[in-house]
Amino acid sequence: MMAGWGSNDHWSAPHFDVYGFRRSDLKNLAEKLGMDLSIPLDEITPSVPDSTDTKPLSEADVEMLRMEIDTLKRQVRKLESERPILIKKYREDDPLFLAIQIRNKEWSKYDHDNDRATRANQASIKQELENMGFTSRQAESIELVACPIKRG
């Protein structure tokens, strides 16, 4: 495929997963919308939608949109209240930040029904943290916080 879509070694491939989207999901969406991803970016010309086709919003539409905005604002406030404070504020190697990153990366494919095959590699995580300069005890503690299951 042109433009690197569907290719793991494309220069931009690592950036897609960082933002929470899988390349395959984006590709499927583009195909569903009839977008041709093989066209190089420099050949794409943006178009402005014709505003004459839009009809004015009714009072019911406006009220529905206001309710949606209120719902989204409540969701944002709830999420902000759950977010840990001072992440990476005073140190780049913030242990809580690292634990969150490890959980999001290493445990994303965990399946409780297939525990042994899908669980993160405890020793590997600990070794990686030690290579970053953490003591064995610190690395073990960070790995423990990152682990979402009870090990027995």
N, C-alpha and C positions, 0 to 999 in steps of 0.2 A: 504494500500500500504506500502511496505517496504521502508526504508530509509527516511520516513517522507514526501514524495512528496504528495501534495494535502491535507496535514493536517495542519490546522492553528496553532495547538499547538506544532508543531515541533520546536526544539530549534533554528533552523536557519531561520524559517519563517519570522521574522521581518526584517531580513537583506535584503531580496530580494527586497521589495518595496522601500527601501532606495536608491537602485541603479537604480531605474527607470524601473525595470522589474516586471511584475506580475508573480507569481508562475505558474498560469494557462497558461500564454503565453509560459513560458519556458518549461513547461510540454508538451504542444501541439507541440512545435518545436522539442523537443526530440523524441516524438512519430513519427512525420513526418520523422525525420532522421533515425528512426529505432533504437533509443537508448533505452536500458532497464534501467530505473531509479530505479528498485528494487534491483540492485546489490549494495552492500555496497561499499563505496569508497576504503576501504583497500583491496578489492578483484579485483579492476580494475588495469590492467597493461597497461600503455601507449604504443602505437605503433608508430614507425617512418615510415612515408610514403616512399614508394619506389621511389627514384628519377630517376630511369631509365625509368619510364613511361612518364616523362614530356618532352615536346618538347621545343626547344629554342624559345624565344620570337622574333617575327618579328619586324622590324623597326616600322611598324604601331602600333603593340601592345605597344612598348616602348613609342611611341609618345602619344598614348591614355592614358597610365598610367601617363606620365608627365603632361598631361592636367588635369587629375583627381587630381593629387597632387597639382597643382596650384589652382584649384577650391577649394579644401579642405583648403589650406593655406589661401585663401581669406576669406572663411567662418570663420575660426578660428580667423583671425584678426578682422573681423566684430563683432563676438561674444565677443571677448576680449574688444573691444571698447565700447560695450554696458553694460558690467559688472560693477557694482558699485565698486569704489575703497575703500580701507581701511575697508572692512567688517571684523568685530571682531578683528581688529588690536589692538585697545586700550581698548576694554571692551568685556567681554564674553557675556553680555546681550545686545549686539548691537541692538537697536530698529529696524533699517532697516533690519538686518538679521532676526530678529524675525518676522517682517511683511512679508518678503519673505517666510519664513517657513510656517507661518499661511496661506498665500494665496495658497501655493502649497499643503498644507495638507487639509485645511478646505474648499477650493473652488474647489478642483479637480473634483468633481462630479456635479458642478453647471450646470444647464440647463436653459437658458433664457426663454424657452417656459414653463417651470415648475418651475418658480421663487420661489414661497413660499415654496414649498416642498424640494427644493434642495439648497436653500441659507444657508450659514453658520450661526451659532447661535451667534449673536452679543454679547448678555449678557454673554454667556458661555466663549467666547474668552476673553472678558474684565475681567471676574472673574479670569480666569486662569492667566492672566498677573498680576493682583493685587496680587494673591497668590505667584507670583515670586518676589514680592517686589516693583512693580511699583505703583505709585500713581494712583488714579482713572483717573485723567486727562491724565497722560502718557499712561495708558492702553487704554483709549478711542482714543487717537491719533494714537497709534500703530495699533489698530484695524481698524481705518479709512484708514490708508495707506494700510493695507492688503486687504481692500475691493475693488474688481474690478468693482463694480456697483455703480450707483448713487442711494442713498436711498431717498425716497421722502415721 
